[in-house]
Amino acid sequence: MTSSPYRVIAFSGSLRTGSSNTALLHMARRLAPTALDIEIIDWIVDLPWMNPDLESDPPPVVQRWWDTVRTADAVLIALPEYNWSPSPLAKNAIDWATRPVPDRSITGRVVALMTSASRSGGSNAQGPLTTILGLLGATVAEEPPVQLALVADRINADGTTSDPEIERLVTAKLEAVVAALAAR
């Protein structure tokens, strides 16, 4: 019996041209096992700032985001760390995915975080998001952590690298997503 691959939506929390976080998503899509079908969402920048006043009559892009998250099995987020916290772009997309309160689109999804930042590797961005997402009903595939420091010159925009350790970490994270999805 053949089963369909799990649908994974992925987005970058970085707006920077040549972002190593965006490159990580391309790497993940390239390295994805056959059990995962990864779609990179590049339009989260169009989401307005999260505002509860917009929930009752959401703009089309917000409704599109809710529908996209609800139809995904998993969400893969690659984000930088800004001032010891998640980037505003990533946090805004996550905040919208936690709405509306009675029917949060993120609830029941498997979420995996990857960070690439200067010296810290983004570890400070992952902790708060892991807590928030877990409290709101998502299953966070925490292990193994992908927290890469100073890798911008080792990851190409298309997601290729000459560093096998980076590929090993991303592959292990994707295997953790498959395991978390299978365990649901």
Summary of the structure (lengths in Angstrom):
residues: 184
radius of gyration: 15.5
end to end distance: 19.4
largest distance: 48.8
contacts: 595
relative contact order: 0.19
helix: 41%
strand: 21%
